[in-house]
């Protein structure tokens, strides 16, 4: 998960509002039997870092940042969480390896920590699920940060030494691979936290592209039929047209599928909706389920011939409270899946979906945003109970039926002029 980007809303002419493209069918066609249903998490966000260890860039507190502590303690509860995912019927479990945990110094890897990941990823496989392994999810060893992070030319060598260890250790499980989680947001994070100067941002981007290309080749050398990507955070309002040439296109030149993350939406019918973010943070920003359709269509057109996997998708609430817009997690999930099925029926090659996230976790400085299928009150419940939300039976039913069924209709109609894909989502709307 990432920080949402706050962008201004473009104004489109009244003529665009009147333009429609009729849809052949409103039915949600069945998905193929090999469609991959999954859940997602990351290492640092769910494992926690009690006492600030292992030392990383994210254990250095910024103003207003809540310490992570043990988070939801996935570190010691992974077997029971994996059992929850299995109980949903999930086929894929996305996890991350935390670099700071396995390499506490530039010259030493920690075999005890590697053994933890051996056991955890082995438990996913033993539960009948396929791992999706993220190599880099924004968290770096403190020693790398002190040495200048990606501005240091040695970062290429450091990262590849770590990544090669991950690949050679876990390729035997035939995982799906994510090299970098949301590269553009990785750069943005380091800029916002003053870990990187603006002048070094293009350098970081170039070096990430370089190591992605090199580890892509190494993954395919040891796992010839591997599926490798770098997931991209889809930015609404046409921002993708600026971001993609700078970074995403370069990653997709060495990728077997498009990794897509989609959360937020905007529309001309509710131009002030994002103002709610000032009071409710992530949970105040607008969400419209049909935005996933526009994001899928955009990526299918930009990267023709590449299959698409929705690596992250979900809905935030503020500290577990109902959303101000009244959208319930289970309804939003079913609506999302409806639009995924519509996209597939329209020829968009989407082959998998991960819900972010299985449980609530640490959302990069705070425990207030809640995304979990199972909610966990980290700050007020020492037992860290996993409490099922209304979305748990919904997702279990969706996976069992391989979709929402042909008679399902979204609980909310699509916005009349969404600007998720800028003018295109007004000129070619879904119905």
C-alpha positions as CSV (number, residue, x, y, z in Angstrom):
1,X,0.0,0.0,0.0
2,X,1.1,3.6,-0.6
3,X,0.4,7.2,0.2
4,X,-2.4,8.5,-2.1
5,X,-1.3,11.2,-4.5
6,X,-3.4,14.4,-4.3
7,X,-3.9,15.8,-7.7
8,X,-6.0,18.6,-9.0
9,X,-9.2,17.7,-11.0
10,X,-9.2,18.7,-14.6
11,X,-12.3,20.4,-16.1
12,X,-13.8,18.8,-19.2
13,X,-16.4,20.4,-21.5
14,X,-20.1,19.7,-21.3
15,X,-20.0,18.0,-24.6
16,X,-17.9,15.2,-23.1
17,X,-20.5,14.7,-20.4
18,X,-23.1,13.9,-23.0
19,X,-21.0,11.4,-25.0
20,X,-21.6,7.7,-24.3
21,X,-20.5,4.4,-25.7
22,X,-23.2,1.7,-25.3
23,X,-22.2,-1.5,-23.7
24,X,-23.2,-4.9,-25.2
25,X,-24.0,-6.5,-21.9
26,X,-24.2,-5.6,-18.2
27,X,-23.7,-9.2,-17.1
28,X,-20.6,-10.3,-15.3
29,X,-19.3,-13.1,-17.4
30,X,-17.6,-16.1,-15.7
31,X,-13.9,-15.9,-15.1
32,X,-11.7,-18.8,-16.3
33,X,-11.2,-21.7,-13.8
34,X,-7.5,-20.9,-13.5
35,X,-8.1,-17.3,-12.5
36,X,-5.8,-16.5,-9.5
37,X,-7.5,-15.2,-6.4
38,X,-5.2,-13.9,-3.7
39,X,-4.4,-11.8,-0.7
40,X,-1.6,-9.4,-0.3
41,X,0.7,-8.1,2.5
42,X,4.3,-6.8,2.8
43,X,7.2,-7.7,5.2
44,X,7.8,-4.6,7.3
45,X,4.1,-3.5,7.4
46,X,2.9,-6.8,9.0
47,X,5.9,-8.3,10.6
48,X,6.6,-5.2,12.7
49,X,9.9,-4.0,14.2
50,X,9.8,-4.1,18.0
51,X,12.4,-1.8,19.6
52,X,13.3,-0.4,16.2
53,X,15.0,-3.6,15.1
54,X,16.0,-4.6,12.5
55,X,17.3,-1.1,11.8
56,X,16.0,0.3,8.6
57,X,15.1,3.6,7.0
58,X,11.6,3.2,8.3
59,X,12.7,2.7,11.9
60,X,13.9,6.3,11.9
61,X,10.8,8.2,13.0
62,X,9.6,11.3,11.1
63,X,7.4,14.0,12.6
64,X,3.9,12.7,13.2
65,X,4.9,9.1,12.5
66,X,3.6,6.4,14.9
67,X,6.3,3.7,15.8
68,X,5.5,0.4,14.2
69,X,6.3,-1.8,17.3
70,X,5.3,-5.3,16.5
71,X,2.5,-4.2,14.1
72,X,0.1,-7.2,13.7
73,X,2.9,-9.6,14.6
74,X,2.8,-11.6,11.4
75,X,6.4,-12.5,12.3
76,X,5.0,-14.9,15.0
77,X,1.5,-15.4,13.7
78,X,2.1,-16.2,10.1
79,X,0.9,-19.8,10.3
80,X,-2.5,-18.7,11.6
81,X,-2.8,-15.9,9.1
82,X,-1.9,-18.3,6.3
83,X,-4.7,-20.5,7.6
84,X,-7.1,-17.6,7.3
85,X,-6.1,-17.1,3.7
86,X,-6.5,-20.8,3.0
87,X,-10.0,-20.6,4.6
88,X,-11.0,-18.0,2.1
89,X,-9.9,-20.4,-0.7
90,X,-7.1,-18.1,-1.9
91,X,-4.7,-19.4,-4.5
92,X,-2.0,-16.8,-4.1
93,X,-0.5,-15.2,-1.0
94,X,1.7,-12.1,-1.6
95,X,4.5,-11.5,0.9
96,X,7.7,-9.6,1.0
97,X,11.2,-10.2,2.2
98,X,12.5,-7.4,4.4
99,X,16.1,-6.7,3.3
100,X,17.0,-5.1,6.7
101,X,16.0,-8.3,8.5
102,X,18.2,-10.7,6.4
103,X,21.2,-8.4,5.9
104,X,21.9,-6.4,9.1
105,X,25.3,-5.3,7.9
106,X,26.9,-4.8,4.4
107,X,29.1,-7.9,4.9
108,X,26.8,-10.3,6.7
109,X,23.5,-12.1,6.0
110,X,21.7,-13.6,8.9
111,X,20.9,-17.3,8.5
112,X,18.4,-17.3,11.4
113,X,16.3,-14.6,9.6
114,X,16.6,-16.5,6.3
115,X,15.3,-19.6,8.1
116,X,12.2,-17.5,9.2
117,X,11.4,-16.8,5.5
118,X,12.1,-20.4,4.5
119,X,9.5,-21.6,7.0
120,X,7.0,-18.9,6.2
121,X,7.1,-19.2,2.5
122,X,7.2,-23.0,2.8
123,X,4.0,-22.8,5.0
124,X,2.2,-20.9,2.1
125,X,3.1,-23.7,-0.3
126,X,2.1,-26.4,2.2
127,X,-1.3,-24.7,2.5
128,X,-1.8,-25.1,-1.2
129,X,-1.2,-21.5,-2.3
130,X,1.4,-20.0,-4.6
131,X,3.7,-17.4,-3.1
132,X,3.9,-14.0,-4.8
133,X,7.2,-12.6,-3.5
134,X,8.1,-8.9,-3.4
135,X,11.8,-8.4,-3.3
136,X,11.7,-4.6,-2.5
137,X,8.8,-3.0,-0.7
138,X,10.4,0.4,0.2
139,X,12.3,-0.7,3.3
140,X,16.1,-0.5,3.2
141,X,18.7,-1.5,5.8
142,X,19.8,1.4,7.9
143,X,23.4,0.9,6.8
144,X,22.4,1.5,3.2
145,X,20.5,4.7,4.1
146,X,23.5,6.0,6.0
147,X,25.6,5.4,2.9
148,X,23.4,7.6,0.7
149,X,20.8,5.1,-0.4
150,X,20.3,4.9,-4.2
151,X,22.4,8.0,-4.7
152,X,25.4,5.8,-3.9
153,X,26.7,3.9,-7.0
154,X,27.3,0.9,-4.8
155,X,23.5,0.6,-4.3
156,X,23.4,-1.4,-7.5
157,X,25.8,-4.0,-6.2
158,X,24.3,-4.0,-2.7
159,X,20.7,-4.5,-4.1
160,X,21.7,-7.3,-6.5
161,X,23.6,-9.2,-3.9
162,X,20.5,-9.2,-1.7
163,X,18.1,-9.9,-4.5
164,X,20.1,-12.8,-5.9
165,X,20.0,-14.4,-2.5
166,X,16.2,-14.1,-2.4
167,X,15.8,-15.5,-5.9
168,X,18.1,-18.5,-5.5
169,X,16.6,-19.3,-2.1
170,X,12.9,-19.3,-3.2
171,X,12.8,-20.0,-6.9
172,X,12.2,-23.7,-6.1
173,X,8.7,-22.8,-4.9
174,X,7.7,-21.4,-8.4
175,X,6.6,-18.1,-7.0
176,X,5.2,-15.1,-8.9
177,X,7.7,-12.3,-8.6
178,X,7.5,-8.6,-7.9
179,X,10.9,-6.9,-8.1
180,X,9.9,-3.4,-6.9
181,X,6.7,-2.4,-5.2
182,X,5.4,0.8,-6.9
183,X,8.6,2.2,-8.1
184,X,7.3,5.8,-8.6
185,X,6.0,5.8,-5.0
186,X,9.3,4.4,-3.8
187,X,11.1,7.5,-5.2
188,X,8.4,9.7,-3.8
189,X,8.7,8.1,-0.3
190,X,12.4,8.7,-0.2
191,X,12.0,12.3,-1.3
192,X,9.2,13.0,1.3
193,X,11.4,11.5,4.0
194,X,14.5,13.4,3.0
195,X,16.3,10.2,2.2
196,X,17.0,11.5,-1.3
197,X,17.5,14.9,-2.9
198,X,15.4,16.0,-5.9
199,X,18.5,15.9,-8.0
200,X,19.1,12.3,-7.1
201,X,15.6,11.1,-8.0
202,X,16.4,10.4,-11.7
203,X,19.5,8.5,-10.6
204,X,17.4,6.3,-8.2
205,X,15.0,5.7,-11.1
206,X,17.8,4.7,-13.5
207,X,19.4,2.4,-11.0
208,X,16.1,0.7,-10.1
209,X,15.5,0.0,-13.8
210,X,19.0,-1.4,-14.2
211,X,18.8,-3.8,-11.3
212,X,15.2,-4.8,-12.2
213,X,16.5,-5.8,-15.7
214,X,19.4,-7.7,-14.3
215,X,17.4,-9.6,-11.7
216,X,14.7,-10.3,-14.3
217,X,17.3,-12.2,-16.3
218,X,18.6,-14.0,-13.3
219,X,15.1,-15.1,-12.2
220,X,14.5,-16.6,-15.7
221,X,17.9,-18.3,-15.6
222,X,17.0,-20.2,-12.5
223,X,13.2,-20.4,-13.0
224,X,12.8,-20.5,-16.8
225,X,8.9,-20.2,-16.8
226,X,8.8,-17.5,-14.2
227,X,6.3,-14.7,-14.2
228,X,8.0,-11.4,-13.1
229,X,6.7,-7.9,-12.8
230,X,6.9,-4.6,-10.9
231,X,3.5,-3.4,-9.7
232,X,2.5,0.1,-10.6
233,X,0.2,2.4,-8.5
234,X,-2.4,3.6,-11.0
235,X,-2.7,7.3,-10.7
236,X,-6.1,8.9,-11.7
237,X,-6.7,12.1,-13.7
238,X,-4.3,11.2,-16.5
239,X,-1.2,11.2,-14.4
240,X,-0.1,7.9,-15.9
241,X,0.7,9.6,-19.1
242,X,3.4,11.5,-17.3
243,X,4.7,8.8,-15.0
244,X,4.8,5.9,-17.5
245,X,7.4,7.2,-19.9
246,X,9.6,8.2,-17.0
247,X,9.6,4.8,-15.2
248,X,6.8,2.3,-15.7
249,X,7.4,1.8,-19.5
250,X,11.0,1.0,-18.7
251,X,10.1,-1.6,-16.1
252,X,7.5,-3.2,-18.5
253,X,10.2,-3.7,-21.1
254,X,11.4,-6.6,-18.9
255,X,8.2,-8.0,-17.4
256,X,6.1,-11.0,-18.1
257,X,2.9,-9.4,-16.9
258,X,1.6,-6.0,-15.9
259,X,1.2,-5.6,-12.1
260,X,-1.5,-3.1,-11.3
261,X,-2.5,-1.4,-8.0
262,X,-5.8,0.5,-7.9
263,X,-7.6,2.2,-5.0
264,X,-8.8,5.8,-5.7
265,X,-11.1,7.5,-8.1
266,X,-12.3,10.9,-9.1
267,X,-15.3,12.2,-11.1
268,X,-16.7,15.5,-12.4
269,X,-19.9,14.8,-10.6
270,X,-18.2,15.0,-7.2
271,X,-15.2,17.3,-7.7
272,X,-14.8,18.2,-4.0
273,X,-14.8,14.6,-2.7
274,X,-11.1,14.5,-2.2
275,X,-11.5,17.3,0.4
276,X,-12.7,14.6,2.8
277,X,-9.2,13.4,2.9
278,X,-8.3,16.4,5.0
279,X,-10.4,14.9,7.9
280,X,-10.4,11.2,7.3
281,X,-7.0,10.8,5.5
282,X,-6.9,7.9,3.0
283,X,-10.5,6.8,4.0
284,X,-11.8,10.3,3.0
285,X,-10.6,10.1,-0.6
286,X,-13.2,9.0,-3.2
287,X,-13.5,5.4,-4.4
288,X,-15.6,4.1,-7.2
289,X,-15.4,0.5,-8.1
290,X,-15.6,1.0,-11.8
291,X,-12.2,2.7,-11.7
292,X,-10.6,-0.7,-11.8
293,X,-12.1,-1.2,-15.2
294,X,-10.6,2.0,-16.5
295,X,-7.2,1.2,-15.0
296,X,-7.3,-2.3,-16.6
297,X,-8.3,-0.9,-20.0
298,X,-5.6,1.8,-19.9
299,X,-2.9,-0.8,-19.1
300,X,-4.2,-3.2,-21.7
301,X,-3.9,-0.5,-24.4
302,X,-0.5,0.8,-23.2
303,X,1.1,-2.7,-22.9
304,X,-0.7,-4.8,-25.6
305,X,0.0,-8.5,-25.4
306,X,0.9,-8.5,-21.7
307,X,-1.5,-10.2,-19.3
308,X,-2.5,-8.1,-16.2
309,X,-2.6,-9.1,-12.6
310,X,-4.2,-6.8,-10.0
311,X,-1.5,-7.0,-7.3
312,X,-3.3,-4.7,-4.9
313,X,-6.8,-3.4,-4.6
314,X,-9.0,-2.6,-1.6
315,X,-10.8,0.0,0.5
316,X,-9.6,2.1,3.4
317,X,-11.6,2.9,6.5
318,X,-10.5,5.4,9.3
319,X,-9.6,3.4,12.4
320,X,-12.2,0.8,11.7
321,X,-15.1,3.3,11.6
322,X,-17.7,3.2,8.8
323,X,-16.8,5.3,5.8
324,X,-18.5,8.7,5.5
325,X,-19.8,7.7,2.0
326,X,-21.5,4.6,3.5
327,X,-19.6,2.2,1.3
328,X,-19.1,-1.2,3.1
329,X,-16.1,-3.3,2.5
330,X,-18.0,-6.4,1.3
331,X,-20.1,-4.4,-1.2
332,X,-17.0,-2.6,-2.5
333,X,-15.2,-5.9,-3.0
334,X,-18.1,-7.5,-4.9
335,X,-18.5,-4.4,-7.0
336,X,-14.8,-4.4,-7.9
337,X,-15.0,-8.1,-8.9
338,X,-18.0,-7.3,-11.1
339,X,-16.0,-4.8,-13.0
340,X,-13.0,-7.1,-13.3
341,X,-15.3,-9.7,-14.8
342,X,-16.7,-7.1,-17.2
343,X,-13.1,-6.2,-18.2
344,X,-12.3,-9.8,-18.9
345,X,-15.4,-10.2,-20.9
346,X,-14.4,-7.2,-23.0
347,X,-11.1,-8.9,-23.9
348,X,-8.8,-7.4,-21.3
349,X,-6.4,-10.2,-20.3
350,X,-6.6,-9.9,-16.5
351,X,-5.7,-13.2,-14.9
352,X,-5.5,-12.5,-11.1
353,X,-6.6,-10.4,-8.3
354,X,-5.1,-9.8,-4.8
355,X,-7.1,-8.1,-2.0
356,X,-5.0,-5.6,0.0
357,X,-4.8,-6.8,2.6
358,X,-5.6,-10.0,4.6
359,X,-5.3,-8.1,7.9
360,X,-5.0,-4.4,8.9
361,X,-1.3,-3.4,9.2
362,X,1.0,-0.5,9.5
363,X,0.2,2.0,6.7
364,X,3.5,3.8,6.5
365,X,3.5,5.9,9.7
366,X,0.0,5.2,11.1
367,X,-2.3,2.4,12.2
368,X,-5.4,4.6,11.4
369,X,-6.0,3.5,7.8
370,X,-7.6,0.1,7.9
371,X,-7.6,-2.1,4.7
372,X,-7.9,-5.6,6.1
373,X,-10.4,-8.3,5.4
374,X,-9.7,-9.1,9.0
375,X,-9.4,-6.0,11.2
376,X,-6.8,-5.7,14.0
377,X,-6.8,-3.0,16.6
378,X,-3.1,-2.7,17.1
379,X,-3.1,0.2,19.5
380,X,-5.9,-0.8,21.8
381,X,-6.0,-4.7,21.7
382,X,-2.9,-6.3,23.1
383,X,-4.1,-9.7,21.9
384,X,-4.1,-8.5,18.3
385,X,-7.3,-10.5,17.5
386,X,-8.1,-11.0,13.8
387,X,-11.8,-9.9,13.6
388,X,-13.5,-10.8,10.3
389,X,-15.2,-7.9,8.5
390,X,-18.3,-8.3,6.3
391,X,-16.0,-8.8,3.3
392,X,-14.7,-12.2,4.6
393,X,-17.8,-14.2,3.6
394,X,-18.1,-12.1,0.5
395,X,-14.6,-13.0,-0.7
396,X,-15.0,-16.6,0.3
397,X,-18.2,-16.8,-1.8
398,X,-16.6,-15.0,-4.7
399,X,-13.6,-17.4,-4.8
400,X,-15.9,-20.4,-4.5
401,X,-18.1,-19.2,-7.4
402,X,-15.2,-17.8,-9.4
403,X,-16.9,-14.4,-9.5
404,X,-20.0,-12.6,-8.5
405,X,-22.4,-14.5,-10.8
406,X,-24.2,-13.3,-14.0
407,X,-27.1,-11.7,-12.2
408,X,-25.1,-9.5,-9.9
409,X,-25.3,-5.7,-10.3
410,X,-23.0,-3.3,-8.5
411,X,-24.4,-1.6,-5.4
412,X,-23.5,1.7,-6.9
413,X,-23.9,2.9,-10.4
414,X,-20.8,4.1,-12.2
415,X,-20.1,7.9,-12.1
416,X,-21.4,9.7,-15.2
417,X,-18.0,11.2,-16.0
418,X,-15.2,9.5,-14.1
419,X,-11.9,11.1,-14.8
420,X,-9.8,8.1,-13.7
421,X,-8.4,7.9,-17.2
422,X,-8.9,11.6,-17.8
423,X,-10.9,12.3,-20.9
424,X,-11.0,8.7,-22.1
425,X,-13.2,7.6,-19.2
426,X,-15.7,10.3,-20.2
427,X,-15.5,9.6,-23.9
428,X,-15.7,5.8,-23.4
429,X,-17.6,5.3,-20.2
430,X,-18.8,2.0,-18.8
431,X,-22.5,1.4,-18.0
